[in-house]
């Protein structure tokens, strides 16, 4: 394999791991938020707002990691 092929392969694996991690993180976040809302329905709005902010931070980190993977693949 050439170095370009390895760069594309590692970039694809890195992007896949990044997406899997983000999916697991957002899934755990949403599950915990729904559990909190079920236990305390009056705090639903506060919990929902905090969940949206946290999900946005997770997606921002995921987007950053994907951009880094693409840049590393194109650099070779």
PDB file of N, CA, C, O and CB in Angstrom:
ATOM      1  N   UNK A   1       0.833  -1.174   0.000  1.00  0.00           N
ATOM      2  CA  UNK A   1       0.000   0.000   0.000  1.00  0.00           C
ATOM      3  C   UNK A   1       0.886   1.250   0.000  1.00  0.00           C
ATOM      4  O   UNK A   1       1.947   1.291   0.624  1.00  0.00           O
ATOM      5  CB  UNK A   1      -0.952  -0.009   1.213  1.00  0.00           C
ATOM      6  N   UNK A   2       0.429   2.221  -0.694  1.00  0.00           N
ATOM      7  CA  UNK A   2       1.160   3.487  -0.728  1.00  0.00           C
ATOM      8  C   UNK A   2       0.771   4.336   0.479  1.00  0.00           C
ATOM      9  O   UNK A   2      -0.193   4.033   1.182  1.00  0.00           O
ATOM     10  CB  UNK A   2       0.878   4.253  -2.048  1.00  0.00           C
ATOM     11  N   UNK A   3       1.523   5.389   0.704  1.00  0.00           N
ATOM     12  CA  UNK A   3       1.231   6.254   1.846  1.00  0.00           C
ATOM     13  C   UNK A   3      -0.096   6.993   1.662  1.00  0.00           C
ATOM     14  O   UNK A   3      -0.775   7.300   2.642  1.00  0.00           O
ATOM     15  CB  UNK A   3       2.368   7.261   2.052  1.00  0.00           C
ATOM     16  N   UNK A   4      -0.460   7.275   0.434  1.00  0.00           N
ATOM     17  CA  UNK A   4      -1.746   7.950   0.181  1.00  0.00           C
ATOM     18  C   UNK A   4      -2.903   7.022   0.521  1.00  0.00           C
ATOM     19  O   UNK A   4      -3.895   7.442   1.117  1.00  0.00           O
ATOM     20  CB  UNK A   4      -1.848   8.410  -1.299  1.00  0.00           C
ATOM     21  N   UNK A   5      -2.768   5.754   0.137  1.00  0.00           N
ATOM     22  CA  UNK A   5      -3.827   4.791   0.445  1.00  0.00           C
ATOM     23  C   UNK A   5      -3.968   4.611   1.957  1.00  0.00           C
ATOM     24  O   UNK A   5      -5.082   4.527   2.474  1.00  0.00           O
ATOM     25  CB  UNK A   5      -3.537   3.434  -0.229  1.00  0.00           C
ATOM     26  N   UNK A   6      -2.849   4.551   2.658  1.00  0.00           N
ATOM     27  CA  UNK A   6      -2.911   4.425   4.117  1.00  0.00           C
ATOM     28  C   UNK A   6      -3.506   5.667   4.767  1.00  0.00           C
ATOM     29  O   UNK A   6      -4.215   5.568   5.769  1.00  0.00           O
ATOM     30  CB  UNK A   6      -1.521   4.165   4.682  1.00  0.00           C
ATOM     31  N   UNK A   7      -3.219   6.837   4.198  1.00  0.00           N
ATOM     32  CA  UNK A   7      -3.795   8.074   4.732  1.00  0.00           C
ATOM     33  C   UNK A   7      -5.313   8.069   4.575  1.00  0.00           C
ATOM     34  O   UNK A   7      -6.033   8.462   5.493  1.00  0.00           O
ATOM     35  CB  UNK A   7      -3.189   9.303   4.025  1.00  0.00           C
ATOM     36  N   UNK A   8      -5.800   7.630   3.421  1.00  0.00           N
ATOM     37  CA  UNK A   8      -7.250   7.566   3.215  1.00  0.00           C
ATOM     38  C   UNK A   8      -7.891   6.514   4.116  1.00  0.00           C
ATOM     39  O   UNK A   8      -8.986   6.727   4.638  1.00  0.00           O
ATOM     40  CB  UNK A   8      -7.567   7.260   1.747  1.00  0.00           C
ATOM     41  N   UNK A   9      -7.215   5.380   4.300  1.00  0.00           N
ATOM     42  CA  UNK A   9      -7.744   4.330   5.154  1.00  0.00           C
ATOM     43  C   UNK A   9      -7.825   4.800   6.602  1.00  0.00           C
ATOM     44  O   UNK A   9      -8.854   4.629   7.255  1.00  0.00           O
ATOM     45  CB  UNK A   9      -6.880   3.072   5.049  1.00  0.00           C
ATOM     46  N   UNK A  10      -6.748   5.387   7.102  1.00  0.00           N
ATOM     47  CA  UNK A  10      -6.756   5.845   8.488  1.00  0.00           C
ATOM     48  C   UNK A  10      -7.724   7.008   8.695  1.00  0.00           C
ATOM     49  O   UNK A  10      -8.309   7.144   9.769  1.00  0.00           O
ATOM     50  CB  UNK A  10      -5.354   6.256   8.911  1.00  0.00           C
ATOM     51  N   UNK A  11      -7.892   7.837   7.684  1.00  0.00           N
ATOM     52  CA  UNK A  11      -8.854   8.921   7.783  1.00  0.00           C
ATOM     53  C   UNK A  11     -10.285   8.376   7.865  1.00  0.00           C
ATOM     54  O   UNK A  11     -11.100   8.876   8.639  1.00  0.00           O
ATOM     55  CB  UNK A  11      -8.710   9.869   6.586  1.00  0.00           C
ATOM     56  N   UNK A  12     -10.576   7.373   7.081  1.00  0.00           N
ATOM     57  CA  UNK A  12     -11.904   6.751   7.130  1.00  0.00           C
ATOM     58  C   UNK A  12     -12.171   6.073   8.460  1.00  0.00           C
ATOM     59  O   UNK A  12     -13.272   6.175   9.002  1.00  0.00           O
ATOM     60  CB  UNK A  12     -12.050   5.744   6.011  1.00  0.00           C
ATOM     61  N   UNK A  13     -11.171   5.382   8.989  1.00  0.00           N
ATOM     62  CA  UNK A  13     -11.335   4.732  10.289  1.00  0.00           C
ATOM     63  C   UNK A  13     -11.507   5.779  11.391  1.00  0.00           C
ATOM     64  O   UNK A  13     -12.349   5.625  12.276  1.00  0.00           O
ATOM     65  CB  UNK A  13     -10.124   3.822  10.596  1.00  0.00           C
ATOM     66  N   UNK A  14     -10.708   6.837  11.330  1.00  0.00           N
ATOM     67  CA  UNK A  14     -10.831   7.902  12.332  1.00  0.00           C
ATOM     68  C   UNK A  14     -12.182   8.583  12.283  1.00  0.00           C
ATOM     69  O   UNK A  14     -12.772   8.867  13.325  1.00  0.00           O
ATOM     70  CB  UNK A  14      -9.744   8.931  12.138  1.00  0.00           C
ATOM     71  N   UNK A  15     -12.677   8.847  11.086  1.00  0.00           N
ATOM     72  CA  UNK A  15     -13.989   9.477  10.952  1.00  0.00           C
ATOM     73  C   UNK A  15     -15.091   8.562  11.482  1.00  0.00           C
ATOM     74  O   UNK A  15     -16.024   9.019  12.142  1.00  0.00           O
ATOM     75  CB  UNK A  15     -14.263   9.839   9.484  1.00  0.00           C
ATOM     76  N   UNK A  16     -14.975   7.281  11.191  1.00  0.00           N
ATOM     77  CA  UNK A  16     -15.972   6.323  11.676  1.00  0.00           C
ATOM     78  C   UNK A  16     -15.985   6.235  13.193  1.00  0.00           C
ATOM     79  O   UNK A  16     -17.051   6.215  13.807  1.00  0.00           O
ATOM     80  CB  UNK A  16     -15.709   4.948  11.087  1.00  0.00           C
ATOM     81  N   UNK A  17     -14.798   6.181  13.804  1.00  0.00           N
ATOM     82  CA  UNK A  17     -14.726   6.144  15.259  1.00  0.00           C
ATOM     83  C   UNK A  17     -15.278   7.424  15.885  1.00  0.00           C
ATOM     84  O   UNK A  17     -15.905   7.388  16.944  1.00  0.00           O
ATOM     85  CB  UNK A  17     -13.288   5.925  15.706  1.00  0.00           C
ATOM     86  N   UNK A  18     -15.042   8.534  15.229  1.00  0.00           N
ATOM     87  CA  UNK A  18     -15.543   9.817  15.713  1.00  0.00           C
ATOM     88  C   UNK A  18     -17.075   9.837  15.702  1.00  0.00           C
ATOM     89  O   UNK A  18     -17.699  10.275  16.668  1.00  0.00           O
ATOM     90  CB  UNK A  18     -14.986  10.971  14.853  1.00  0.00           C
ATOM     91  N   UNK A  19     -17.661   9.373  14.637  1.00  0.00           N
ATOM     92  CA  UNK A  19     -19.117   9.356  14.525  1.00  0.00           C
ATOM     93  C   UNK A  19     -19.732   8.380  15.524  1.00  0.00           C
ATOM     94  O   UNK A  19     -20.767   8.670  16.124  1.00  0.00           O
ATOM     95  CB  UNK A  19     -19.538   8.985  13.100  1.00  0.00           C
ATOM     96  N   UNK A  20     -19.092   7.222  15.701  1.00  0.00           N
ATOM     97  CA  UNK A  20     -19.606   6.249  16.672  1.00  0.00           C
ATOM     98  C   UNK A  20     -19.570   6.838  18.080  1.00  0.00           C
ATOM     99  O   UNK A  20     -20.531   6.707  18.838  1.00  0.00           O
ATOM    100  CB  UNK A  20     -18.785   4.936  16.618  1.00  0.00           C
ATOM    101  N   UNK A  21     -18.464   7.483  18.423  1.00  0.00           N
ATOM    102  CA  UNK A  21     -18.358   8.098  19.747  1.00  0.00           C
ATOM    103  C   UNK A  21     -19.386   9.182  19.963  1.00  0.00           C
ATOM    104  O   UNK A  21     -19.970   9.280  21.042  1.00  0.00           O
ATOM    105  CB  UNK A  21     -16.983   8.668  19.947  1.00  0.00           C
ATOM    106  N   UNK A  22     -19.615   9.995  18.955  1.00  0.00           N
ATOM    107  CA  UNK A  22     -20.618  11.064  19.082  1.00  0.00           C
ATOM    108  C   UNK A  22     -22.021  10.483  19.221  1.00  0.00           C
ATOM    109  O   UNK A  22     -22.831  10.973  20.009  1.00  0.00           O
ATOM    110  CB  UNK A  22     -20.558  12.007  17.867  1.00  0.00           C
ATOM    111  N   UNK A  23     -22.296   9.452  18.460  1.00  0.00           N
ATOM    112  CA  UNK A  23     -23.613   8.813  18.558  1.00  0.00           C
ATOM    113  C   UNK A  23     -23.859   8.223  19.938  1.00  0.00           C
ATOM    114  O   UNK A  23     -24.946   8.360  20.498  1.00  0.00           O
ATOM    115  CB  UNK A  23     -23.748   7.724  17.507  1.00  0.00           C
ATOM    116  N   UNK A  24     -22.843   7.567  20.480  1.00  0.00           N
ATOM    117  CA  UNK A  24     -22.975   7.009  21.825  1.00  0.00           C
ATOM    118  C   UNK A  24     -23.125   8.118  22.873  1.00  0.00           C
ATOM    119  O   UNK A  24     -23.918   7.992  23.806  1.00  0.00           O
ATOM    120  CB  UNK A  24     -21.760   6.130  22.156  1.00  0.00           C
ATOM    121  N   UNK A  25     -22.371   9.186  22.715  1.00  0.00           N
ATOM    122  CA  UNK A  25     -22.456  10.291  23.673  1.00  0.00           C
ATOM    123  C   UNK A  25     -23.804  10.977  23.657  1.00  0.00           C
ATOM    124  O   UNK A  25     -24.378  11.247  24.713  1.00  0.00           O
ATOM    125  CB  UNK A  25     -21.383  11.301  23.393  1.00  0.00           C
ATOM    126  N   UNK A  26     -24.315  11.262  22.477  1.00  0.00           N
ATOM    127  CA  UNK A  26     -25.617  11.928  22.378  1.00  0.00           C
ATOM    128  C   UNK A  26     -26.732  10.990  22.828  1.00  0.00           C
ATOM    129  O   UNK A  26     -27.708  11.429  23.436  1.00  0.00           O
ATOM    130  CB  UNK A  26     -25.874  12.406  20.933  1.00  0.00           C
ATOM    131  N   UNK A  27     -26.589   9.704  22.532  1.00  0.00           N
ATOM    132  CA  UNK A  27     -27.594   8.738  22.986  1.00  0.00           C
ATOM    133  C   UNK A  27     -27.653   8.644  24.500  1.00  0.00           C
ATOM    134  O   UNK A  27     -28.734   8.604  25.086  1.00  0.00           O
ATOM    135  CB  UNK A  27     -27.307   7.369  22.403  1.00  0.00           C
ATOM    136  N   UNK A  28     -26.483   8.609  25.132  1.00  0.00           N
ATOM    137  CA  UNK A  28     -26.445   8.568  26.592  1.00  0.00           C
ATOM    138  C   UNK A  28     -26.992   9.865  27.182  1.00  0.00           C
ATOM    139  O   UNK A  28     -27.708   9.845  28.182  1.00  0.00           O
ATOM    140  CB  UNK A  28     -25.010   8.321  27.087  1.00  0.00           C
ATOM    141  N   UNK A  29     -26.652  10.984  26.562  1.00  0.00           N
ATOM    142  CA  UNK A  29     -27.145  12.281  27.026  1.00  0.00           C
ATOM    143  C   UNK A  29     -28.666  12.352  26.951  1.00  0.00           C
ATOM    144  O   UNK A  29     -29.320  12.780  27.901  1.00  0.00           O
ATOM    145  CB  UNK A  29     -26.527  13.412  26.201  1.00  0.00           C
ATOM    146  N   UNK A  30     -29.220  11.935  25.828  1.00  0.00           N
ATOM    147  CA  UNK A  30     -30.675  11.998  25.662  1.00  0.00           C
ATOM    148  C   UNK A  30     -31.378  11.033  26.615  1.00  0.00           C
ATOM    149  O   UNK A  30     -32.429  11.359  27.167  1.00  0.00           O
ATOM    150  CB  UNK A  30     -31.062  11.680  24.208  1.00  0.00           C
ATOM    151  N   UNK A  31     -30.800   9.849  26.807  1.00  0.00           N
ATOM    152  CA  UNK A  31     -31.401   8.893  27.739  1.00  0.00           C
ATOM    153  C   UNK A  31     -31.431   9.428  29.161  1.00  0.00           C
ATOM    154  O   UNK A  31     -32.431   9.285  29.865  1.00  0.00           O
ATOM    155  CB  UNK A  31     -30.642   7.578  27.703  1.00  0.00           C
ATOM    156  N   UNK A  32     -30.343  10.039  29.578  1.00  0.00           N
ATOM    157  CA  UNK A  32     -30.286  10.613  30.923  1.00  0.00           C
ATOM    158  C   UNK A  32     -31.252  11.793  31.061  1.00  0.00           C
ATOM    159  O   UNK A  32     -31.884  11.969  32.103  1.00  0.00           O
ATOM    160  CB  UNK A  32     -28.853  11.064  31.251  1.00  0.00           C
ATOM    161  N   UNK A  33     -31.359  12.588  30.010  1.00  0.00           N
ATOM    162  CA  UNK A  33     -32.289  13.726  30.054  1.00  0.00           C
ATOM    163  C   UNK A  33     -33.735  13.246  30.139  1.00  0.00           C
ATOM    164  O   UNK A  33     -34.531  13.801  30.896  1.00  0.00           O
ATOM    165  CB  UNK A  33     -32.104  14.622  28.814  1.00  0.00           C
ATOM    166  N   UNK A  34     -34.071  12.224  29.371  1.00  0.00           N
ATOM    167  CA  UNK A  34     -35.445  11.704  29.432  1.00  0.00           C
ATOM    168  C   UNK A  34     -35.732  11.084  30.797  1.00  0.00           C
ATOM    169  O   UNK A  34     -36.848  11.192  31.304  1.00  0.00           O
ATOM    170  CB  UNK A  34     -35.680  10.661  28.318  1.00  0.00           C
ATOM    171  N   UNK A  35     -34.742  10.440  31.389  1.00  0.00           N
ATOM    172  CA  UNK A  35     -34.905   9.882  32.730  1.00  0.00           C
ATOM    173  C   UNK A  35     -35.136  11.001  33.745  1.00  0.00           C
ATOM    174  O   UNK A  35     -35.990  10.881  34.624  1.00  0.00           O
ATOM    175  CB  UNK A  35     -33.668   9.045  33.126  1.00  0.00           C
ATOM    176  N   UNK A  36     -34.374  12.089  33.620  1.00  0.00           N
ATOM    177  CA  UNK A  36     -34.556  13.224  34.517  1.00  0.00           C
ATOM    178  C   UNK A  36     -35.911  13.885  34.349  1.00  0.00           C
ATOM    179  O   UNK A  36     -36.536  14.288  35.330  1.00  0.00           O
ATOM    180  CB  UNK A  36     -33.469  14.238  34.291  1.00  0.00           C
ATOM    181  N   UNK A  37     -36.367  13.998  33.117  1.00  0.00           N
ATOM    182  CA  UNK A  37     -37.683  14.599  32.873  1.00  0.00           C
ATOM    183  C   UNK A  37     -38.792  13.699  33.412  1.00  0.00           C
ATOM    184  O   UNK A  37     -39.802  14.189  33.918  1.00  0.00           O
ATOM    185  CB  UNK A  37     -37.892  14.857  31.364  1.00  0.00           C
ATOM    186  N   UNK A  38     -38.603  12.377  33.304  1.00  0.00           N
ATOM    187  CA  UNK A  38     -39.618  11.454  33.823  1.00  0.00           C
ATOM    188  C   UNK A  38     -39.697  11.528  35.343  1.00  0.00           C
ATOM    189  O   UNK A  38     -40.776  11.389  35.919  1.00  0.00           O
ATOM    190  CB  UNK A  38     -39.313  10.015  33.383  1.00  0.00           C
ATOM    191  N   UNK A  39     -38.561  11.746  35.989  1.00  0.00           N
ATOM    192  CA  UNK A  39     -38.557  11.824  37.448  1.00  0.00           C
ATOM    193  C   UNK A  39     -39.062  13.180  37.951  1.00  0.00           C
ATOM    194  O   UNK A  39     -39.699  13.255  39.001  1.00  0.00           O
ATOM    195  CB  UNK A  39     -37.152  11.566  37.979  1.00  0.00           C
ATOM    196  N   UNK A  40     -38.779  14.239  37.207  1.00  0.00           N
ATOM    197  CA  UNK A  40     -39.143  15.598  37.628  1.00  0.00           C
ATOM    198  C   UNK A  40     -39.747  16.342  36.438  1.00  0.00           C
ATOM    199  O   UNK A  40     -39.050  17.134  35.805  1.00  0.00           O
ATOM    200  CB  UNK A  40     -37.899  16.368  38.190  1.00  0.00           C
ATOM    201  N   UNK A  41     -41.014  16.112  36.118  1.00  0.00           N
ATOM    202  CA  UNK A  41     -41.611  16.732  34.925  1.00  0.00           C
ATOM    203  C   UNK A  41     -41.620  18.262  34.950  1.00  0.00           C
ATOM    204  O   UNK A  41     -41.629  18.892  33.893  1.00  0.00           O
ATOM    205  CB  UNK A  41     -43.018  16.242  34.762  1.00  0.00           C
ATOM    206  N   UNK A  42     -41.618  18.857  36.118  1.00  0.00           N
ATOM    207  CA  UNK A  42     -41.656  20.321  36.185  1.00  0.00           C
ATOM    208  C   UNK A  42     -40.334  20.945  35.755  1.00  0.00           C
ATOM    209  O   UNK A  42     -40.301  22.124  35.402  1.00  0.00           O
ATOM    210  CB  UNK A  42     -42.001  20.774  37.597  1.00  0.00           C
ATOM    211  N   UNK A  43     -39.261  20.193  35.776  1.00  0.00           N
ATOM    212  CA  UNK A  43     -37.948  20.706  35.367  1.00  0.00           C
ATOM    213  C   UNK A  43     -37.638  20.348  33.913  1.00  0.00           C
ATOM    214  O   UNK A  43     -36.485  20.428  33.488  1.00  0.00           O
ATOM    215  CB  UNK A  43     -36.849  20.153  36.288  1.00  0.00           C
ATOM    216  N   UNK A  44     -38.640  19.962  33.165  1.00  0.00           N
ATOM    217  CA  UNK A  44     -38.444  19.528  31.776  1.00  0.00           C
ATOM    218  C   UNK A  44     -37.813  20.571  30.885  1.00  0.00           C
ATOM    219  O   UNK A  44     -36.951  20.250  30.067  1.00  0.00           O
ATOM    220  CB  UNK A  44     -39.744  19.126  31.190  1.00  0.00           C
ATOM    221  N   UNK A  45     -38.228  21.813  31.030  1.00  0.00           N
ATOM    222  CA  UNK A  45     -37.682  22.880  30.182  1.00  0.00           C
ATOM    223  C   UNK A  45     -36.209  23.142  30.451  1.00  0.00           C
ATOM    224  O   UNK A  45     -35.425  23.339  29.522  1.00  0.00           O
ATOM    225  CB  UNK A  45     -38.466  24.157  30.387  1.00  0.00           C
ATOM    226  N   UNK A  46     -35.839  23.144  31.723  1.00  0.00           N
ATOM    227  CA  UNK A  46     -34.430  23.367  32.074  1.00  0.00           C
ATOM    228  C   UNK A  46     -33.563  22.216  31.598  1.00  0.00           C
ATOM    229  O   UNK A  46     -32.479  22.427  31.053  1.00  0.00           O
ATOM    230  CB  UNK A  46     -34.272  23.548  33.589  1.00  0.00           C
ATOM    231  N   UNK A  47     -34.038  21.004  31.805  1.00  0.00           N
ATOM    232  CA  UNK A  47     -33.272  19.822  31.384  1.00  0.00           C
ATOM    233  C   UNK A  47     -33.136  19.791  29.865  1.00  0.00           C
ATOM    234  O   UNK A  47     -32.070  19.474  29.338  1.00  0.00           O
ATOM    235  CB  UNK A  47     -33.950  18.521  31.887  1.00  0.00           C
ATOM    236  N   UNK A  48     -34.208  20.120  29.172  1.00  0.00           N
ATOM    237  CA  UNK A  48     -34.180  20.112  27.709  1.00  0.00           C
ATOM    238  C   UNK A  48     -33.193  21.150  27.173  1.00  0.00           C
ATOM    239  O   UNK A  48     -32.458  20.874  26.225  1.00  0.00           O
ATOM    240  CB  UNK A  48     -35.585  20.380  27.147  1.00  0.00           C
ATOM    241  N   UNK A  49     -33.175  22.326  27.769  1.00  0.00           N
ATOM    242  CA  UNK A  49     -32.240  23.361  27.339  1.00  0.00           C
ATOM    243  C   UNK A  49     -30.794  22.960  27.558  1.00  0.00           C
ATOM    244  O   UNK A  49     -29.945  23.177  26.694  1.00  0.00           O
ATOM    245  CB  UNK A  49     -32.523  24.648  28.067  1.00  0.00           C
ATOM    246  N   UNK A  50     -30.513  22.372  28.718  1.00  0.00           N
ATOM    247  CA  UNK A  50     -29.152  21.914  28.998  1.00  0.00           C
ATOM    248  C   UNK A  50     -28.756  20.781  28.063  1.00  0.00           C
ATOM    249  O   UNK A  50     -27.600  20.691  27.650  1.00  0.00           O
ATOM    250  CB  UNK A  50     -29.026  21.461  30.455  1.00  0.00           C
ATOM    251  N   UNK A  51     -29.707  19.916  27.726  1.00  0.00           N
ATOM    252  CA  UNK A  51     -29.427  18.805  26.823  1.00  0.00           C
ATOM    253  C   UNK A  51     -29.089  19.315  25.427  1.00  0.00           C
ATOM    254  O   UNK A  51     -28.187  18.781  24.783  1.00  0.00           O
ATOM    255  CB  UNK A  51     -30.623  17.849  26.763  1.00  0.00           C
ATOM    256  N   UNK A  52     -29.780  20.315  24.957  1.00  0.00           N
ATOM    257  CA  UNK A  52     -29.520  20.857  23.624  1.00  0.00           C
ATOM    258  C   UNK A  52     -28.149  21.511  23.572  1.00  0.00           C
ATOM    259  O   UNK A  52     -27.437  21.365  22.579  1.00  0.00           O
ATOM    260  CB  UNK A  52     -30.604  21.868  23.229  1.00  0.00           C
ATOM    261  N   UNK A  53     -27.767  22.225  24.617  1.00  0.00           N
ATOM    262  CA  UNK A  53     -26.446  22.848  24.664  1.00  0.00           C
ATOM    263  C   UNK A  53     -25.358  21.777  24.667  1.00  0.00           C
ATOM    264  O   UNK A  53     -24.375  21.885  23.934  1.00  0.00           O
ATOM    265  CB  UNK A  53     -26.314  23.753  25.907  1.00  0.00           C
ATOM    266  N   UNK A  54     -25.534  20.750  25.488  1.00  0.00           N
ATOM    267  CA  UNK A  54     -24.534  19.682  25.568  1.00  0.00           C
ATOM    268  C   UNK A  54     -24.442  18.908  24.257  1.00  0.00           C
ATOM    269  O   UNK A  54     -23.343  18.542  23.841  1.00  0.00           O
ATOM    270  CB  UNK A  54     -24.867  18.725  26.716  1.00  0.00           C
ATOM    271  N   UNK A  55     -25.561  18.654  23.603  1.00  0.00           N
ATOM    272  CA  UNK A  55     -25.539  17.966  22.317  1.00  0.00           C
ATOM    273  C   UNK A  55     -24.832  18.810  21.265  1.00  0.00           C
ATOM    274  O   UNK A  55     -24.114  18.278  20.418  1.00  0.00           O
ATOM    275  CB  UNK A  55     -26.962  17.635  21.861  1.00  0.00           C
ATOM    276  N   UNK A  56     -25.032  20.111  21.316  1.00  0.00           N
ATOM    277  CA  UNK A  56     -24.324  21.003  20.392  1.00  0.00           C
ATOM    278  C   UNK A  56     -22.819  20.967  20.608  1.00  0.00           C
ATOM    279  O   UNK A  56     -22.054  20.997  19.644  1.00  0.00           O
ATOM    280  CB  UNK A  56     -24.830  22.428  20.547  1.00  0.00           C
ATOM    281  N   UNK A  57     -22.383  20.903  21.871  1.00  0.00           N
ATOM    282  CA  UNK A  57     -20.955  20.804  22.154  1.00  0.00           C
ATOM    283  C   UNK A  57     -20.379  19.483  21.656  1.00  0.00           C
ATOM    284  O   UNK A  57     -19.266  19.452  21.130  1.00  0.00           O
ATOM    285  CB  UNK A  57     -20.701  20.954  23.650  1.00  0.00           C
ATOM    286  N   UNK A  58     -21.119  18.405  21.818  1.00  0.00           N
ATOM    287  CA  UNK A  58     -20.659  17.103  21.319  1.00  0.00           C
ATOM    288  C   UNK A  58     -20.555  17.131  19.800  1.00  0.00           C
ATOM    289  O   UNK A  58     -19.577  16.643  19.233  1.00  0.00           O
ATOM    290  CB  UNK A  58     -21.616  15.971  21.770  1.00  0.00           C
ATOM    291  N   UNK A  59     -21.552  17.696  19.143  1.00  0.00           N
ATOM    292  CA  UNK A  59     -21.513  17.760  17.687  1.00  0.00           C
ATOM    293  C   UNK A  59     -20.402  18.683  17.190  1.00  0.00           C
ATOM    294  O   UNK A  59     -19.818  18.424  16.138  1.00  0.00           O
ATOM    295  CB  UNK A  59     -22.856  18.228  17.150  1.00  0.00           C
ATOM    296  N   UNK A  60     -20.106  19.737  17.914  1.00  0.00           N
ATOM    297  CA  UNK A  60     -19.005  20.619  17.538  1.00  0.00           C
ATOM    298  C   UNK A  60     -17.665  19.905  17.607  1.00  0.00           C
ATOM    299  O   UNK A  60     -16.830  20.047  16.714  1.00  0.00           O
ATOM    300  CB  UNK A  60     -18.984  21.844  18.432  1.00  0.00           C
ATOM    301  N   UNK A  61     -17.464  19.140  18.667  1.00  0.00           N
ATOM    302  CA  UNK A  61     -16.220  18.369  18.790  1.00  0.00           C
ATOM    303  C   UNK A  61     -16.134  17.306  17.705  1.00  0.00           C
ATOM    304  O   UNK A  61     -15.050  17.037  17.187  1.00  0.00           O
ATOM    305  CB  UNK A  61     -16.124  17.714  20.179  1.00  0.00           C
ATOM    306  N   UNK A  62     -17.253  16.704  17.359  1.00  0.00           N
ATOM    307  CA  UNK A  62     -17.278  15.700  16.297  1.00  0.00           C
ATOM    308  C   UNK A  62     -16.945  16.332  14.954  1.00  0.00           C
ATOM    309  O   UNK A  62     -16.185  15.766  14.168  1.00  0.00           O
ATOM    310  CB  UNK A  62     -18.648  15.014  16.235  1.00  0.00           C
ATOM    311  N   UNK A  63     -17.506  17.488  14.694  1.00  0.00           N
ATOM    312  CA  UNK A  63     -17.226  18.181  13.439  1.00  0.00           C
ATOM    313  C   UNK A  63     -15.749  18.549  13.340  1.00  0.00           C
ATOM    314  O   UNK A  63     -15.147  18.423  12.274  1.00  0.00           O
ATOM    315  CB  UNK A  63     -18.094  19.441  13.316  1.00  0.00           C
ATOM    316  N   UNK A  64     -15.160  19.006  14.456  1.00  0.00           N
ATOM    317  CA  UNK A  64     -13.743  19.334  14.479  1.00  0.00           C
ATOM    318  C   UNK A  64     -12.897  18.099  14.168  1.00  0.00           C
ATOM    319  O   UNK A  64     -11.947  18.182  13.390  1.00  0.00           O
ATOM    320  CB  UNK A  64     -13.353  19.920  15.841  1.00  0.00           C
ATOM    321  N   UNK A  65     -13.232  16.966  14.765  1.00  0.00           N
ATOM    322  CA  UNK A  65     -12.479  15.737  14.519  1.00  0.00           C
ATOM    323  C   UNK A  65     -12.620  15.287  13.064  1.00  0.00           C
ATOM    324  O   UNK A  65     -11.651  14.809  12.473  1.00  0.00           O
ATOM    325  CB  UNK A  65     -12.953  14.624  15.464  1.00  0.00           C
ATOM    326  N   UNK A  66     -13.791  15.431  12.489  1.00  0.00           N
ATOM    327  CA  UNK A  66     -13.976  15.051  11.087  1.00  0.00           C
ATOM    328  C   UNK A  66     -13.175  15.955  10.158  1.00  0.00           C
ATOM    329  O   UNK A  66     -12.611  15.480   9.173  1.00  0.00           O
ATOM    330  CB  UNK A  66     -15.459  15.101  10.714  1.00  0.00           C
ATOM    331  N   UNK A  67     -13.117  17.238  10.454  1.00  0.00           N
ATOM    332  CA  UNK A  67     -12.322  18.160   9.639  1.00  0.00           C
ATOM    333  C   UNK A  67     -10.841  17.799   9.729  1.00  0.00           C
ATOM    334  O   UNK A  67     -10.133  17.837   8.723  1.00  0.00           O
ATOM    335  CB  UNK A  67     -12.549  19.624  10.089  1.00  0.00           C
ATOM    336  N   UNK A  68     -10.375  17.455  10.910  1.00  0.00           N
ATOM    337  CA  UNK A  68      -8.982  17.045  11.075  1.00  0.00           C
ATOM    338  C   UNK A  68      -8.706  15.778  10.268  1.00  0.00           C
ATOM    339  O   UNK A  68      -7.659  15.677   9.627  1.00  0.00           O
ATOM    340  CB  UNK A  68      -8.655  16.815  12.569  1.00  0.00           C
ATOM    341  N   UNK A  69      -9.615  14.819  10.286  1.00  0.00           N
ATOM    342  CA  UNK A  69      -9.442  13.586   9.500  1.00  0.00           C
ATOM    343  C   UNK A  69      -9.356  13.904   8.009  1.00  0.00           C
ATOM    344  O   UNK A  69      -8.515  13.345   7.305  1.00  0.00           O
ATOM    345  CB  UNK A  69     -10.607  12.603   9.765  1.00  0.00           C
ATOM    346  N   UNK A  70     -10.209  14.788   7.530  1.00  0.00           N
ATOM    347  CA  UNK A  70     -10.200  15.145   6.106  1.00  0.00           C
ATOM    348  C   UNK A  70      -8.903  15.874   5.747  1.00  0.00           C
ATOM    349  O   UNK A  70      -8.303  15.605   4.707  1.00  0.00           O
ATOM    350  CB  UNK A  70     -11.425  16.027   5.757  1.00  0.00           C
ATOM    351  N   UNK A  71      -8.476  16.795   6.609  1.00  0.00           N
ATOM    352  CA  UNK A  71      -7.235  17.524   6.339  1.00  0.00           C
ATOM    353  C   UNK A  71      -6.023  16.590   6.322  1.00  0.00           C
ATOM    354  O   UNK A  71      -5.123  16.758   5.499  1.00  0.00           O
ATOM    355  CB  UNK A  71      -7.031  18.621   7.384  1.00  0.00           C
ATOM    356  N   UNK A  72      -5.996  15.622   7.214  1.00  0.00           N
ATOM    357  CA  UNK A  72      -4.880  14.680   7.225  1.00  0.00           C
ATOM    358  C   UNK A  72      -4.883  13.794   5.979  1.00  0.00           C
ATOM    359  O   UNK A  72      -3.824  13.432   5.467  1.00  0.00           O
ATOM    360  CB  UNK A  72      -4.935  13.814   8.482  1.00  0.00           C
ATOM    361  N   UNK A  73      -6.070  13.451   5.499  1.00  0.00           N
ATOM    362  CA  UNK A  73      -6.141  12.623   4.290  1.00  0.00           C
ATOM    363  C   UNK A  73      -5.713  13.420   3.057  1.00  0.00           C
ATOM    364  O   UNK A  73      -5.080  12.866   2.158  1.00  0.00           O
ATOM    365  CB  UNK A  73      -7.569  12.076   4.097  1.00  0.00           C
ATOM    366  N   UNK A  74      -6.044  14.690   3.004  1.00  0.00           N
ATOM    367  CA  UNK A  74      -5.710  15.497   1.845  1.00  0.00           C
ATOM    368  C   UNK A  74      -4.267  15.993   1.855  1.00  0.00           C
ATOM    369  O   UNK A  74      -3.740  16.404   0.821  1.00  0.00           O
ATOM    370  CB  UNK A  74      -6.639  16.663   1.764  1.00  0.00           C
ATOM    371  N   UNK A  75      -3.632  15.955   3.024  1.00  0.00           N
ATOM    372  CA  UNK A  75      -2.256  16.437   3.131  1.00  0.00           C
ATOM    373  C   UNK A  75      -1.270  15.498   2.446  1.00  0.00           C
ATOM    374  O   UNK A  75      -0.238  15.943   1.945  1.00  0.00           O
ATOM    375  CB  UNK A  75      -1.875  16.609   4.592  1.00  0.00           C
ATOM    376  N   UNK A  76      -1.575  14.213   2.422  1.00  0.00           N
ATOM    377  CA  UNK A  76      -0.630  13.225   1.875  1.00  0.00           C
ATOM    378  C   UNK A  76      -0.466  13.344   0.399  1.00  0.00           C
ATOM    379  O   UNK A  76       0.294  12.583  -0.201  1.00  0.00           O
ATOM    380  CB  UNK A  76      -1.069  11.839   2.203  1.00  0.00           C
TER     381      UNK A  76
END
